[in-house]
């Protein structure tokens, strides 16, 4: 028993230290993305801007709460048989329960933003994100039940249900992440190959393949952490304490990393487009200037319907107005 408690204590401390380190990197990355967020707000892409700022606020608050928990656990006098791990996991205190609430809020906001991005990229088609919305509703219901059980541990009839729900919460969020990212990558690559097949050229060297790579790579760290957490929770291994702590700043880092890379690519593309000659009768593929994560404009979405080619032909016709 003492050995198990000591092992949990080590994993908890490692998770907290890693969370502080990742948050430091995330803080710098968020500051780097601020200029891009301001420009996105001015262009009307406000959903992802609000999402980024909301996540940053929650993650910063969660880091402060974890700092308080660590100070409390080390400075509070322990009773007989109580060690640091027990102090860190004291469910009767406000800080430990708040940390669980923050984790769920971060996961829900990430899931909502992922579904919204997929919805916009697919031209606002609800049937594409229907399954993801069902999974999101299930995830919110499951985690709300778990939070209620954590705040009311004396409710015995919830124990069997909450135990099952604990094994389902993270896999459902991973399914949302995997499904939406795969759909976005498929839509972008599909549009790329259609454009190439139609003889379109790549403007300024940034193709839709590069856009798809940015989307997938930016979400990769968060997705892998969610996958590992989904696995270790099934076995109740104490390493889940590491993934639970590091998941919070990693979620914000994924969004900020995408914002920084897209803003950097847009800046390079604008500079390159000003120095090159373009021919009105030669169509080009959509790039970062046309496809921006979170933009709600029709020009930013990747049309995946049967009339794509018709819309493309209308958009590519040169203007005859002088």
KEKE-3310 file (N, C-alpha, C; in steps of 0.2 Angstrom, whole numbers, plus 5000, padded with zeros to 4 digits):
npx = (5004:5010:5019:5012:5006:5017:5022:5011:5013:5025:5022:5012:5020:5029:5020:5015:5026:5030:5018:5020:5031:5027:5017:5025:5031:5019:5014:5023:5021:5008:5009:5016:5007:4998:4997:4993:4980:4974:4973:4965:4953:4950:4947:4936:4936:4931:4928:4938:4947:4941:4940:4954:4958:4949:4953:4967:4965:4958:4968:4979:4973:4971:4984:4989:4980:4985:4998:4995:4990:5001:5009:5002:5001:5014:5017:5007:5003:5004:4993:4992:4998:4996:5002:5011:5005:4992:4988:4989:4978:4967:4950:4941:4944:4943:4952:4957:4945:4942:4952:4949:4937:4942:4950:4940:4933:4942:4944:4931:4930:4940:4935:4923:4928:4936:4925:4918:4928:4929:4916:4915:4926:4920:4910:4899:4891:4879:4877:4890:4896:4888:4889:4900:4895:4885:4894:4900:4890:4887:4899:4899:4888:4892:4904:4899:4891:4901:4908:4898:4897:4910:4908:4899:4902:4896:4884:4878:4872:4877:4889:4892:4888:4896:4909:4909:4908:4920:4929:4925:4925:4938:4941:4930:4932:4944:4940:4932:4942:4950:4941:4936:4948:4953:4943:4944:4957:4955:4946:4953:4964:4957:4951:4963:4968:4958:4960:4973:4971:4963:4972:4976:4988:5000:4999:5012:5019:5013:5004:4988:4991:5001:4993:4985:4994:4999:4987:4985:4998:4998:4988:4993:5001:4992:4982:4989:4992:4979:4975:4985:4981:4968:4971:4979:4970:4961:4968:4970:4982:4995:5001:4992:4990:5001:4998:4985:4988:4997:4989:4981:4989:4994:4983:4980:4992:4991:4981:4987:4999:4995:4989:5000:5008:5000:4998:5011:5014:5004:5009:5021:5016:5009:5019:5026:5017:5016:5027:5027:5021:5004:4993:4977:4969:4974:4971:4973:4977:4968:4975:4984:4979:4966:4961:4958:4960:4945:4939:4924:4920:4913:4923:4933:4930:4931:4924:4915:4905:4894:4894:4906:4916:4908:4906:4919:4923:4916:4921:4934:4934:4940:4938:4929:4928:4933)
npy = (4994:5006:5007:5008:5021:5029:5028:5034:5047:5050:5050:5060:5072:5072:5075:5087:5095:5094:5100:5113:5117:5115:5124:5136:5136:5136:5149:5158:5154:5158:5172:5175:5172:5182:5193:5188:5183:5196:5201:5191:5193:5205:5201:5195:5182:5176:5166:5157:5165:5169:5157:5154:5164:5161:5148:5151:5159:5150:5139:5146:5150:5137:5133:5141:5137:5124:5127:5132:5120:5112:5119:5119:5106:5103:5111:5110:5102:5085:5071:5056:5043:5050:5056:5065:5062:5060:5072:5079:5074:5077:5076:5083:5097:5113:5116:5105:5100:5110:5109:5098:5102:5112:5104:5097:5108:5113:5102:5101:5113:5112:5101:5107:5117:5110:5103:5114:5119:5109:5109:5121:5120:5110:5117:5121:5110:5101:5087:5081:5083:5078:5065:5068:5078:5071:5063:5073:5078:5067:5066:5077:5075:5063:5067:5077:5070:5063:5074:5078:5067:5067:5078:5074:5062:5053:5048:5033:5026:5031:5026:5014:5018:5029:5024:5016:5027:5034:5026:5029:5043:5049:5041:5045:5059:5058:5051:5061:5070:5063:5060:5072:5079:5070:5071:5085:5085:5076:5083:5095:5089:5083:5093:5099:5089:5089:5102:5102:5092:5100:5108:5118:5130:5131:5144:5155:5145:5138:5125:5116:5104:5108:5115:5105:5098:5106:5107:5094:5091:5101:5097:5085:5082:5084:5075:5063:5063:5062:5050:5041:5044:5039:5025:5022:5025:5014:5004:5009:5014:5023:5033:5040:5052:5060:5062:5068:5080:5087:5088:5099:5111:5107:5107:5120:5124:5117:5124:5137:5135:5131:5144:5152:5146:5147:5161:5165:5158:5165:5178:5176:5172:5183:5192:5186:5185:5198:5200:5193:5189:5187:5178:5181:5171:5160:5148:5147:5137:5136:5144:5149:5162:5160:5150:5149:5144:5142:5153:5161:5164:5162:5161:5155:5142:5124:5118:5104:5098:5091:5101:5108:5110:5118:5129:5133:5136:5147:5156:5157:5164:5178:5195:5206:5219:5236)
npz = (5000:5004:4995:4983:4985:4986:4973:4966:4971:4965:4951:4951:4955:4944:4934:4937:4937:4923:4918:4922:4915:4901:4901:4902:4889:4881:4885:4880:4866:4864:4866:4855:4845:4846:4837:4825:4830:4832:4819:4813:4820:4815:4802:4803:4808:4821:4830:4833:4838:4850:4856:4858:4867:4878:4881:4885:4896:4905:4906:4912:4924:4929:4930:4940:4951:4952:4957:4969:4975:4975:4984:4995:4998:5001:5012:5021:5037:5039:5044:5053:5044:5032:5017:5004:4992:4996:5001:4989:4982:4988:4989:4995:4995:4988:4978:4972:4966:4958:4948:4941:4936:4927:4918:4912:4906:4897:4888:4883:4876:4867:4859:4854:4846:4837:4830:4825:4816:4807:4802:4796:4786:4778:4771:4779:4782:4790:4791:4790:4802:4811:4818:4826:4834:4841:4849:4856:4864:4871:4878:4886:4894:4901:4908:4916:4924:4931:4937:4946:4954:4960:4968:4976:4984:4993:4987:4984:4974:4962:4960:4952:4939:4937:4938:4926:4917:4919:4912:4899:4896:4891:4879:4871:4868:4862:4850:4844:4841:4833:4822:4817:4814:4804:4794:4791:4785:4775:4767:4763:4756:4746:4739:4734:4725:4716:4711:4706:4696:4688:4682:4689:4697:4710:4721:4726:4731:4742:4745:4746:4752:4761:4769:4775:4781:4791:4799:4804:4810:4820:4829:4833:4844:4855:4852:4853:4866:4872:4867:4873:4887:4886:4885:4897:4907:4907:4912:4925:4928:4937:4929:4922:4929:4925:4911:4913:4919:4910:4899:4899:4896:4884:4875:4873:4867:4855:4848:4848:4841:4828:4825:4825:4814:4803:4802:4800:4788:4780:4780:4773:4761:4756:4754:4744:4734:4730:4723:4712:4695:4690:4680:4673:4667:4671:4683:4700:4715:4731:4745:4760:4760:4756:4763:4779:4796:4805:4799:4793:4781:4764:4755:4762:4765:4761:4747:4746:4739:4726:4716:4715:4705:4696:4704:4706:4693:4690:4699:4695:4683:4674:4677:4667:4668:4666)
capx = (5000:5014:5023:5008:5005:5024:5022:5007:5016:5030:5019:5009:5025:5031:5015:5014:5032:5029:5013:5023:5036:5023:5014:5029:5031:5013:5013:5027:5018:5002:5011:5018:5001:4993:4997:4989:4974:4971:4971:4960:4947:4948:4944:4929:4937:4931:4926:4944:4950:4938:4942:4961:4958:4946:4958:4972:4962:4957:4974:4982:4970:4972:4991:4989:4977:4990:5003:4992:4989:5008:5012:4998:5003:5021:5017:5002:5005:5000:4991:4995:4997:4994:5008:5010:5000:4985:4987:4988:4972:4961:4944:4937:4946:4941:4957:4957:4939:4942:4957:4945:4932:4946:4952:4934:4931:4947:4942:4925:4931:4944:4930:4919:4932:4937:4919:4917:4933:4927:4910:4917:4930:4916:4905:4893:4886:4878:4878:4897:4898:4882:4892:4904:4890:4883:4899:4901:4884:4888:4905:4897:4884:4896:4909:4895:4889:4907:4909:4893:4899:4916:4906:4894:4905:4892:4879:4881:4869:4881:4896:4893:4888:4902:4915:4909:4909:4927:4932:4922:4926:4943:4940:4925:4935:4949:4936:4930:4948:4952:4936:4936:4955:4953:4938:4947:4963:4952:4942:4958:4967:4952:4951:4970:4969:4954:4963:4979:4968:4960:4977:4978:4995:5000:5001:5017:5023:5010:4998:4983:4994:5004:4988:4983:5000:4998:4981:4987:5004:4997:4984:4995:5003:4986:4978:4993:4991:4972:4976:4988:4977:4962:4973:4981:4964:4958:4972:4971:4989:4996:5004:4987:4991:5005:4994:4980:4991:5000:4984:4978:4992:4995:4977:4980:4997:4989:4978:4992:5004:4991:4988:5007:5010:4996:5000:5018:5013:5000:5014:5026:5013:5007:5025:5028:5012:5017:5033:5026:5016:4999:4989:4970:4966:4977:4968:4977:4974:4967:4981:4982:4976:4959:4958:4960:4956:4940:4936:4917:4918:4912:4929:4938:4928:4933:4918:4915:4899:4894:4895:4912:4919:4905:4908:4926:4924:4913:4926:4941:4933:4943:4934:4930:4927:4939)
capy = (5000:5012:5007:5011:5028:5032:5028:5039:5053:5052:5052:5067:5077:5073:5078:5095:5099:5095:5105:5120:5118:5115:5130:5141:5136:5139:5156:5161:5153:5162:5179:5175:5172:5188:5198:5184:5183:5202:5201:5186:5196:5210:5198:5191:5175:5178:5160:5154:5170:5169:5151:5154:5168:5158:5143:5153:5161:5144:5136:5150:5149:5130:5133:5145:5132:5118:5129:5132:5114:5110:5123:5117:5099:5103:5115:5108:5096:5079:5067:5049:5039:5054:5058:5070:5060:5061:5079:5082:5071:5078:5078:5088:5104:5117:5117:5098:5099:5115:5107:5093:5106:5115:5099:5096:5114:5113:5096:5103:5119:5109:5097:5112:5121:5105:5102:5120:5120:5104:5111:5127:5117:5106:5121:5122:5104:5098:5079:5079:5084:5075:5060:5072:5082:5066:5061:5079:5078:5061:5067:5082:5071:5058:5071:5081:5065:5062:5079:5077:5061:5069:5083:5071:5055:5049:5046:5027:5024:5034:5023:5009:5022:5034:5019:5015:5033:5035:5023:5031:5050:5051:5039:5049:5065:5056:5049:5067:5073:5059:5060:5079:5080:5066:5074:5091:5083:5073:5088:5099:5085:5081:5099:5100:5085:5092:5108:5100:5089:5105:5112:5124:5131:5133:5151:5157:5139:5135:5121:5114:5099:5111:5117:5099:5096:5111:5105:5087:5092:5105:5093:5078:5081:5084:5069:5057:5063:5060:5042:5038:5044:5034:5018:5021:5025:5008:5000:5012:5015:5030:5037:5044:5058:5064:5064:5073:5087:5090:5088:5105:5116:5105:5108:5127:5124:5115:5130:5143:5133:5132:5151:5155:5144:5150:5168:5165:5156:5170:5183:5174:5172:5190:5195:5182:5187:5205:5201:5188:5190:5182:5178:5180:5165:5154:5147:5144:5133:5139:5143:5152:5168:5159:5145:5151:5140:5146:5159:5159:5167:5157:5160:5151:5135:5120:5115:5097:5096:5089:5107:5111:5112:5124:5135:5135:5139:5154:5160:5158:5168:5184:5201:5210:5226:5240)
capz = (5000:5004:4988:4978:4987:4984:4966:4964:4972:4960:4945:4952:4955:4938:4930:4939:4934:4916:4916:4923:4909:4895:4901:4900:4882:4879:4886:4874:4860:4864:4865:4848:4841:4847:4831:4821:4832:4831:4812:4812:4823:4810:4796:4805:4811:4829:4835:4835:4843:4857:4859:4860:4873:4883:4883:4888:4903:4909:4907:4916:4930:4931:4932:4947:4956:4953:4961:4976:4977:4977:4990:5001:5000:5004:5018:5026:5041:5037:5049:5053:5038:5026:5013:5000:4987:4999:5001:4982:4979:4993:4985:4999:4995:4982:4972:4968:4962:4952:4943:4937:4932:4922:4913:4907:4902:4891:4883:4879:4872:4861:4855:4851:4841:4832:4827:4821:4811:4802:4800:4791:4780:4774:4768:4784:4781:4796:4791:4791:4809:4815:4823:4831:4839:4846:4853:4861:4869:4876:4882:4891:4899:4905:4912:4920:4929:4935:4941:4951:4959:4963:4972:4981:4985:4997:4983:4982:4968:4956:4960:4947:4933:4937:4936:4919:4913:4919:4906:4892:4895:4887:4872:4867:4866:4857:4844:4841:4839:4827:4817:4814:4810:4798:4789:4788:4781:4768:4763:4760:4751:4740:4735:4731:4720:4711:4708:4702:4690:4683:4679:4693:4699:4717:4722:4731:4734:4747:4742:4751:4755:4766:4774:4778:4786:4797:4803:4807:4814:4826:4833:4834:4851:4859:4850:4856:4874:4873:4866:4879:4893:4885:4887:4904:4912:4907:4917:4931:4930:4940:4924:4920:4932:4921:4905:4915:4920:4904:4893:4899:4892:4877:4871:4871:4863:4849:4844:4847:4836:4822:4823:4823:4808:4798:4802:4797:4781:4776:4779:4768:4754:4754:4752:4738:4729:4728:4718:4706:4690:4689:4674:4675:4664:4674:4689:4706:4720:4737:4749:4766:4759:4755:4768:4786:4801:4809:4795:4792:4775:4759:4751:4766:4766:4755:4745:4745:4736:4719:4712:4716:4699:4694:4708:4704:4686:4691:4703:4692:4677:4675:4677:4661:4669:4665)
cpx = (5004:5018:5019:5007:5012:5024:5017:5009:5021:5027:5015:5014:5028:5026:5014:5020:5032:5024:5016:5028:5032:5020:5018:5030:5025:5012:5017:5024:5012:5004:5013:5012:4996:4992:4992:4982:4970:4969:4966:4953:4945:4945:4938:4930:4937:4930:4933:4948:4948:4940:4949:4961:4955:4950:4964:4970:4961:4963:4979:4980:4971:4980:4992:4986:4982:4996:5001:4992:4996:5011:5008:5000:5010:5021:5012:5004:5001:4999:4994:4993:4996:5001:5006:5005:4993:4983:4986:4981:4967:4955:4940:4938:4944:4946:4958:4951:4939:4947:4953:4940:4936:4948:4946:4932:4936:4946:4936:4926:4935:4939:4926:4922:4934:4931:4918:4922:4931:4920:4911:4921:4925:4910:4899:4888:4886:4879:4885:4899:4893:4885:4896:4900:4887:4888:4901:4896:4885:4894:4903:4893:4888:4901:4905:4893:4895:4909:4904:4895:4905:4913:4901:4896:4900:4886:4881:4878:4873:4887:4897:4893:4894:4908:4915:4911:4916:4931:4930:4924:4931:4943:4935:4928:4941:4946:4934:4936:4950:4948:4936:4943:4955:4949:4941:4953:4960:4949:4948:4962:4963:4952:4958:4970:4964:4957:4969:4976:4965:4965:4979:4985:4994:5003:5006:5020:5019:5003:4993:4986:4998:4999:4986:4988:5000:4993:4983:4992:5002:4992:4987:4997:4997:4982:4982:4992:4984:4972:4979:4984:4971:4964:4975:4975:4961:4961:4973:4978:4990:4999:4999:4987:4996:5001:4988:4982:4994:4995:4981:4982:4994:4989:4978:4986:4996:4986:4983:4997:5001:4991:4995:5009:5006:4997:5006:5017:5009:5005:5019:5022:5011:5014:5027:5023:5013:5023:5032:5021:5011:4995:4982:4967:4969:4975:4973:4974:4973:4973:4979:4979:4968:4956:4962:4956:4952:4937:4929:4915:4917:4919:4934:4936:4930:4926:4919:4909:4899:4895:4901:4915:4915:4906:4915:4927:4921:4918:4932:4940:4936:4938:4935:4929:4933:4939)
cpy = (5006:5013:5010:5019:5032:5033:5033:5046:5055:5054:5059:5072:5078:5077:5085:5098:5100:5100:5112:5122:5119:5122:5136:5142:5138:5146:5160:5160:5157:5169:5180:5175:5177:5192:5194:5184:5190:5203:5196:5189:5201:5207:5195:5184:5175:5172:5157:5159:5170:5162:5150:5158:5164:5152:5145:5156:5155:5140:5140:5150:5142:5130:5136:5140:5126:5120:5130:5125:5111:5113:5120:5110:5098:5106:5113:5102:5090:5075:5060:5045:5043:5056:5063:5069:5061:5068:5082:5080:5072:5081:5083:5095:5107:5117:5110:5098:5104:5113:5102:5097:5109:5110:5098:5102:5114:5108:5098:5108:5116:5105:5102:5115:5116:5104:5108:5121:5115:5106:5117:5124:5114:5110:5121:5116:5100:5090:5077:5079:5081:5070:5063:5075:5077:5064:5067:5079:5072:5062:5072:5079:5067:5062:5075:5076:5063:5067:5079:5072:5063:5074:5080:5063:5051:5046:5039:5024:5026:5030:5018:5013:5026:5030:5018:5021:5035:5032:5025:5039:5052:5048:5042:5055:5063:5054:5056:5070:5070:5060:5067:5081:5076:5069:5081:5090:5080:5078:5093:5095:5084:5087:5101:5095:5087:5098:5107:5096:5094:5109:5118:5124:5132:5140:5152:5151:5136:5132:5119:5108:5102:5113:5111:5097:5100:5109:5099:5088:5096:5101:5087:5077:5080:5077:5063:5057:5060:5052:5039:5038:5039:5027:5017:5021:5018:5003:5003:5013:5022:5035:5042:5051:5063:5067:5069:5080:5090:5091:5095:5111:5114:5106:5116:5128:5122:5120:5135:5141:5133:5139:5154:5153:5146:5157:5169:5164:5162:5176:5182:5174:5178:5193:5192:5184:5194:5205:5196:5191:5185:5183:5177:5174:5159:5153:5145:5141:5138:5138:5147:5158:5166:5154:5146:5147:5144:5152:5156:5161:5161:5156:5155:5144:5131:5117:5108:5094:5094:5095:5111:5114:5118:5130:5138:5138:5146:5159:5162:5162:5175:5190:5204:5217:5230:5246)
cpz = (5000:4998:4983:4979:4985:4977:4963:4965:4967:4953:4945:4952:4948:4933:4931:4936:4927:4914:4917:4917:4903:4895:4900:4893:4879:4880:4881:4868:4859:4863:4857:4843:4841:4841:4826:4823:4831:4823:4810:4814:4818:4804:4797:4807:4818:4833:4837:4840:4850:4860:4862:4867:4879:4886:4887:4895:4908:4911:4912:4923:4933:4934:4939:4952:4957:4958:4968:4979:4979:4983:4996:5003:5003:5011:5023:5030:5040:5044:5049:5047:5031:5023:5008:4994:4990:4999:4994:4979:4984:4990:4989:4999:4988:4976:4968:4963:4956:4947:4939:4933:4926:4916:4909:4903:4896:4886:4879:4874:4866:4856:4851:4845:4835:4827:4822:4815:4805:4799:4794:4785:4775:4771:4772:4782:4787:4797:4792:4798:4814:4821:4828:4836:4844:4851:4858:4866:4874:4881:4888:4896:4904:4910:4917:4926:4934:4940:4947:4956:4963:4969:4978:4981:4989:4994:4981:4976:4961:4955:4954:4940:4932:4935:4929:4915:4914:4914:4899:4891:4890:4880:4868:4864:4861:4850:4841:4838:4832:4821:4813:4811:4804:4792:4786:4783:4774:4764:4759:4755:4745:4736:4731:4725:4714:4707:4704:4695:4685:4680:4683:4696:4707:4718:4728:4734:4740:4745:4748:4755:4762:4772:4778:4783:4792:4802:4807:4812:4821:4831:4835:4841:4856:4858:4853:4863:4875:4872:4871:4885:4892:4887:4894:4909:4912:4911:4924:4933:4932:4935:4921:4923:4928:4915:4907:4916:4914:4898:4893:4895:4885:4873:4869:4866:4856:4845:4843:4841:4829:4820:4821:4816:4802:4797:4798:4789:4777:4775:4773:4761:4752:4751:4745:4732:4726:4723:4712:4701:4690:4683:4675:4672:4667:4681:4694:4711:4726:4741:4756:4766:4758:4760:4775:4791:4805:4805:4793:4785:4770:4756:4755:4766:4759:4753:4743:4742:4729:4714:4712:4710:4696:4697:4707:4698:4687:4694:4700:4685:4678:4674:4670:4662:4669:4669)
residu = (UNK:UNK:UNK:UNK:UNK:UNK:UNK:UNK:UNK:UNK:UNK:UNK:UNK:UNK:UNK:UNK:UNK:UNK:UNK:UNK:UNK:UNK:UNK:UNK:UNK:UNK:UNK:UNK:UNK:UNK:UNK:UNK:UNK:UNK:UNK:UNK:UNK:UNK:UNK:UNK:UNK:UNK:UNK:UNK:UNK:UNK:UNK:UNK:UNK:UNK:UNK:UNK:UNK:UNK:UNK:UNK:UNK:UNK:UNK:UNK:UNK:UNK:UNK:UNK:UNK:UNK:UNK:UNK:UNK:UNK:UNK:UNK:UNK:UNK:UNK:UNK:UNK:UNK:UNK:UNK:UNK:UNK:UNK:UNK:UNK:UNK:UNK:UNK:UNK:UNK:UNK:UNK:UNK:UNK:UNK:UNK:UNK:UNK:UNK:UNK:UNK:UNK:UNK:UNK:UNK:UNK:UNK:UNK:UNK:UNK:UNK:UNK:UNK:UNK:UNK:UNK:UNK:UNK:UNK:UNK:UNK:UNK:UNK:UNK:UNK:UNK:UNK:UNK:UNK:UNK:UNK:UNK:UNK:UNK:UNK:UNK:UNK:UNK:UNK:UNK:UNK:UNK:UNK:UNK:UNK:UNK:UNK:UNK:UNK:UNK:UNK:UNK:UNK:UNK:UNK:UNK:UNK:UNK:UNK:UNK:UNK:UNK:UNK:UNK:UNK:UNK:UNK:UNK:UNK:UNK:UNK:UNK:UNK:UNK:UNK:UNK:UNK:UNK:UNK:UNK:UNK:UNK:UNK:UNK:UNK:UNK:UNK:UNK:UNK:UNK:UNK:UNK:UNK:UNK:UNK:UNK:UNK:UNK:UNK:UNK:UNK:UNK:UNK:UNK:UNK:UNK:UNK:UNK:UNK:UNK:UNK:UNK:UNK:UNK:UNK:UNK:UNK:UNK:UNK:UNK:UNK:UNK:UNK:UNK:UNK:UNK:UNK:UNK:UNK:UNK:UNK:UNK:UNK:UNK:UNK:UNK:UNK:UNK:UNK:UNK:UNK:UNK:UNK:UNK:UNK:UNK:UNK:UNK:UNK:UNK:UNK:UNK:UNK:UNK:UNK:UNK:UNK:UNK:UNK:UNK:UNK:UNK:UNK:UNK:UNK:UNK:UNK:UNK:UNK:UNK:UNK:UNK:UNK:UNK:UNK:UNK:UNK:UNK:UNK:UNK:UNK:UNK:UNK:UNK:UNK:UNK:UNK:UNK:UNK:UNK:UNK:UNK:UNK:UNK:UNK:UNK:UNK:UNK:UNK:UNK:UNK:UNK:UNK:UNK:UNK:UNK:UNK:UNK:UNK:UNK:UNK:UNK:UNK:UNK:UNK:UNK:UNK:UNK:UNK:UNK:UNK:UNK)
# end
